[in-house]
């Protein structure tokens, strides 16, 4: 599973990152974000592309496990 580090980035950059990564057609990705807006926007985008998103929080950062 590829890990994408989007900490410190503001939207739409994290969404662009996951969109570009999804071009590889992998079954799963992990993304780390540190902004609520990024967490919500990436989750919505991934779900719109047919992925399931599991979010875990750790000290103000979120790990999004995005799987088909």
Short mmCIF file of the C-alpha atoms (twelve columns), coordinates in Angstrom:
data_MODEL
# 
_entry.id   MODEL 
# 
loop_
_atom_site.group_PDB 
_atom_site.id 
_atom_site.type_symbol 
_atom_site.label_atom_id 
_atom_site.label_alt_id 
_atom_site.label_comp_id 
_atom_site.label_asym_id 
_atom_site.label_seq_id 
_atom_site.Cartn_x 
_atom_site.Cartn_y 
_atom_site.Cartn_z 
_atom_site.pdbx_PDB_model_num 
ATOM 1  C CA . UNK A 1  0.000   0.000  0.000   1 
ATOM 2  C CA . UNK A 2  1.447   3.361  -1.031  1 
ATOM 3  C CA . UNK A 3  1.671   5.991  1.720   1 
ATOM 4  C CA . UNK A 4  1.078   9.588  0.733   1 
ATOM 5  C CA . UNK A 5  2.130   12.313 3.159   1 
ATOM 6  C CA . UNK A 6  -0.091  15.361 2.757   1 
ATOM 7  C CA . UNK A 7  0.740   16.987 6.100   1 
ATOM 8  C CA . UNK A 8  1.146   20.715 5.772   1 
ATOM 9  C CA . UNK A 9  -0.737  20.874 2.488   1 
ATOM 10 C CA . UNK A 10 -3.980  22.769 2.067   1 
ATOM 11 C CA . UNK A 11 -6.841  21.795 -0.194  1 
ATOM 12 C CA . UNK A 12 -7.048  21.029 -2.997  1 
ATOM 13 C CA . UNK A 13 -3.465  19.666 -2.937  1 
ATOM 14 C CA . UNK A 14 -4.254  16.458 -0.953  1 
ATOM 15 C CA . UNK A 15 -7.165  15.677 -3.301  1 
ATOM 16 C CA . UNK A 16 -4.907  16.216 -6.319  1 
ATOM 17 C CA . UNK A 17 -2.305  13.899 -4.742  1 
ATOM 18 C CA . UNK A 18 -4.781  11.063 -4.208  1 
ATOM 19 C CA . UNK A 19 -6.293  11.588 -7.639  1 
ATOM 20 C CA . UNK A 20 -2.868  11.255 -9.275  1 
ATOM 21 C CA . UNK A 21 -2.046  8.206  -7.150  1 
ATOM 22 C CA . UNK A 22 -5.323  6.547  -8.138  1 
ATOM 23 C CA . UNK A 23 -4.204  6.662  -11.766 1 
ATOM 24 C CA . UNK A 24 -2.018  3.655  -10.865 1 
ATOM 25 C CA . UNK A 25 -5.211  1.662  -10.209 1 
ATOM 26 C CA . UNK A 26 -3.807  0.141  -6.997  1 
ATOM 27 C CA . UNK A 27 -6.221  -1.557 -4.610  1 
ATOM 28 C CA . UNK A 28 -5.264  0.656  -1.685  1 
ATOM 29 C CA . UNK A 29 -3.550  3.775  -0.471  1 
ATOM 30 C CA . UNK A 30 -2.681  5.316  2.869   1 
ATOM 31 C CA . UNK A 31 -2.712  9.083  3.235   1 
ATOM 32 C CA . UNK A 32 -1.637  11.120 6.250   1 
ATOM 33 C CA . UNK A 33 -3.228  14.558 6.648   1 
ATOM 34 C CA . UNK A 34 -3.201  17.169 9.392   1 
ATOM 35 C CA . UNK A 35 -6.172  19.326 8.384   1 
ATOM 36 C CA . UNK A 36 -9.852  18.583 8.929   1 
ATOM 37 C CA . UNK A 37 -10.740 19.950 5.485   1 
ATOM 38 C CA . UNK A 38 -8.196  17.657 3.820   1 
ATOM 39 C CA . UNK A 39 -9.536  14.664 5.749   1 
ATOM 40 C CA . UNK A 40 -13.098 15.406 4.688   1 
ATOM 41 C CA . UNK A 41 -12.323 16.286 1.059   1 
ATOM 42 C CA . UNK A 42 -10.046 13.293 0.427   1 
ATOM 43 C CA . UNK A 43 -12.610 10.985 2.049   1 
ATOM 44 C CA . UNK A 44 -15.398 12.339 -0.155  1 
ATOM 45 C CA . UNK A 45 -13.290 12.115 -3.294  1 
ATOM 46 C CA . UNK A 46 -12.141 8.552  -2.597  1 
ATOM 47 C CA . UNK A 47 -15.696 7.429  -1.885  1 
ATOM 48 C CA . UNK A 48 -16.887 9.021  -5.128  1 
ATOM 49 C CA . UNK A 49 -14.291 6.882  -6.937  1 
ATOM 50 C CA . UNK A 50 -15.619 3.677  -5.374  1 
ATOM 51 C CA . UNK A 51 -13.137 3.346  -2.515  1 
ATOM 52 C CA . UNK A 52 -13.831 2.674  1.160   1 
ATOM 53 C CA . UNK A 53 -12.088 4.972  3.642   1 
ATOM 54 C CA . UNK A 54 -11.131 4.077  7.214   1 
ATOM 55 C CA . UNK A 55 -9.947  7.083  9.239   1 
ATOM 56 C CA . UNK A 56 -7.858  6.917  12.419  1 
ATOM 57 C CA . UNK A 57 -6.720  9.922  14.430  1 
ATOM 58 C CA . UNK A 58 -3.413  10.278 16.217  1 
ATOM 59 C CA . UNK A 59 -2.564  13.547 17.927  1 
ATOM 60 C CA . UNK A 60 -4.090  15.972 15.440  1 
ATOM 61 C CA . UNK A 61 -3.150  13.942 12.388  1 
ATOM 62 C CA . UNK A 62 -5.352  11.507 10.520  1 
ATOM 63 C CA . UNK A 63 -4.416  8.370  8.648   1 
ATOM 64 C CA . UNK A 64 -6.798  7.501  5.847   1 
ATOM 65 C CA . UNK A 65 -6.696  3.890  4.698   1 
ATOM 66 C CA . UNK A 66 -8.317  3.943  1.274   1 
ATOM 67 C CA . UNK A 67 -9.209  0.559  -0.208  1 
ATOM 68 C CA . UNK A 68 -11.253 -0.888 -3.072  1 
# 
